[in-house]
Amino acid sequence: MDEQQNSPPPAPYNAPAGKPTSTMAIVSLVSGILGWTLAPWLGSIIAIITGHMARSEIRRSNGAIEGDGLAITGLVLGWASILITILVVVAMILFFGGLAVLLAAVGLSGNMH
């Protein structure tokens, strides 16, 4: 007959207590990622708003709350997504506008006479 060991269970692991991370900073980062994937404009706008809110919350906490890097990353992702979208729209307008001017100069206005 096997004897069972009657050893006490291992002590639970207690992670060292650290500073809490700003929820707004996490929301900013997640929204910034969503701004590049599933919700381009909405995610980017939310990332920018919550990123600024998180940074001010972190500054007001005097070091009691962490997450400034997450907030900055969310801000960068949000602003970059919006900037690139605006640049693409401007490039398309310039391309098709230039194409229209070129076709007009060549005499291909699209009007059939």
C-alpha positions as CSV (number, residue, x, y, z in Angstrom):
1,M,0.0,0.0,0.0
2,D,1.4,3.3,-1.1
3,E,1.6,6.0,1.5
4,Q,0.6,9.4,0.5
5,Q,2.8,12.2,1.5
6,N,1.2,14.7,3.8
7,S,3.3,17.7,2.8
8,P,1.6,21.1,3.0
9,P,0.6,22.6,-0.4
10,P,3.1,25.1,-1.8
11,A,2.6,28.7,-0.7
12,P,0.8,30.8,-3.2
13,Y,2.9,33.1,-5.3
14,N,2.3,36.7,-4.4
15,A,3.6,39.1,-7.0
16,P,5.4,42.1,-5.6
17,A,3.0,45.0,-5.1
18,G,3.7,47.6,-7.7
19,K,2.1,50.8,-8.9
20,P,-1.2,50.4,-10.8
21,T,-1.3,51.0,-14.5
22,S,-3.6,53.7,-15.8
23,T,-6.7,52.1,-17.3
24,M,-7.0,55.0,-19.7
25,A,-3.4,54.3,-20.9
26,I,-4.4,50.7,-21.7
27,V,-7.6,51.8,-23.5
28,S,-5.4,54.3,-25.5
29,L,-3.0,51.5,-26.6
30,V,-5.8,49.1,-27.5
31,S,-7.7,51.8,-29.4
32,G,-4.6,52.8,-31.2
33,I,-4.1,49.2,-32.4
34,L,-7.8,49.0,-33.4
35,G,-7.3,52.3,-35.3
36,W,-4.8,50.4,-37.6
37,T,-6.9,47.3,-37.9
38,L,-10.7,47.0,-37.3
39,A,-11.9,50.6,-36.6
40,P,-9.7,53.0,-38.4
41,W,-11.1,56.4,-37.6
42,L,-13.0,55.6,-34.4
43,G,-10.1,53.7,-32.8
44,S,-7.7,56.5,-33.7
45,I,-9.9,59.2,-32.2
46,I,-10.5,57.2,-29.0
47,A,-6.8,56.5,-28.8
48,I,-5.9,60.2,-29.0
49,I,-8.6,61.3,-26.5
50,T,-7.8,58.6,-23.9
51,G,-4.1,59.0,-24.4
52,H,-4.2,62.6,-23.4
53,M,-6.5,61.8,-20.5
54,A,-4.2,59.1,-19.3
55,R,-1.1,61.3,-19.5
56,S,-2.8,64.0,-17.5
57,E,-4.0,61.4,-14.9
58,I,-0.5,60.0,-14.6
59,R,1.0,63.5,-14.2
60,R,-1.6,64.4,-11.5
61,S,-0.9,61.1,-9.6
62,N,2.7,62.2,-8.8
63,G,4.2,58.8,-9.6
64,A,1.4,56.7,-8.0
65,I,0.1,55.5,-11.4
66,E,2.2,54.0,-14.3
67,G,1.5,53.7,-18.0
68,D,2.9,56.8,-19.6
69,G,4.6,54.7,-22.3
70,L,1.3,52.9,-23.1
71,A,-0.4,56.3,-23.4
72,I,2.3,57.7,-25.6
73,T,2.2,54.6,-27.8
74,G,-1.6,55.0,-28.1
75,L,-1.2,58.6,-29.0
76,V,1.4,57.9,-31.7
77,L,-0.6,55.1,-33.2
78,G,-3.8,57.3,-33.3
79,W,-2.1,60.4,-34.7
80,A,-0.1,58.4,-37.3
81,S,-3.2,56.6,-38.5
82,I,-5.1,59.8,-39.0
83,L,-2.1,61.6,-40.6
84,I,-1.5,58.7,-43.1
85,T,-5.2,58.7,-44.0
86,I,-5.2,62.4,-44.7
87,L,-2.0,62.1,-46.8
88,V,-3.5,59.3,-48.8
89,V,-6.7,61.3,-49.5
90,V,-4.6,64.4,-50.5
91,A,-2.4,62.2,-52.8
92,M,-5.5,60.7,-54.4
93,I,-7.0,64.2,-55.0
94,L,-3.7,65.4,-56.5
95,F,-3.3,62.3,-58.6
96,F,-6.8,62.4,-60.1
97,G,-6.8,66.2,-60.4
98,G,-3.5,66.0,-62.2
99,L,-4.8,63.3,-64.4
100,A,-7.9,65.4,-65.3
101,V,-5.6,68.4,-66.1
102,L,-3.4,66.1,-68.3
103,L,-6.3,64.6,-70.1
104,A,-7.8,68.1,-70.7
105,A,-4.4,69.3,-72.1
106,V,-4.3,66.4,-74.5
107,G,-7.9,66.9,-75.5
108,L,-9.5,63.9,-74.0
109,S,-12.1,65.6,-71.9
110,G,-14.5,62.7,-71.8
111,N,-17.1,64.6,-73.8
112,M,-18.1,62.7,-76.9
113,H,-19.0,65.0,-79.9
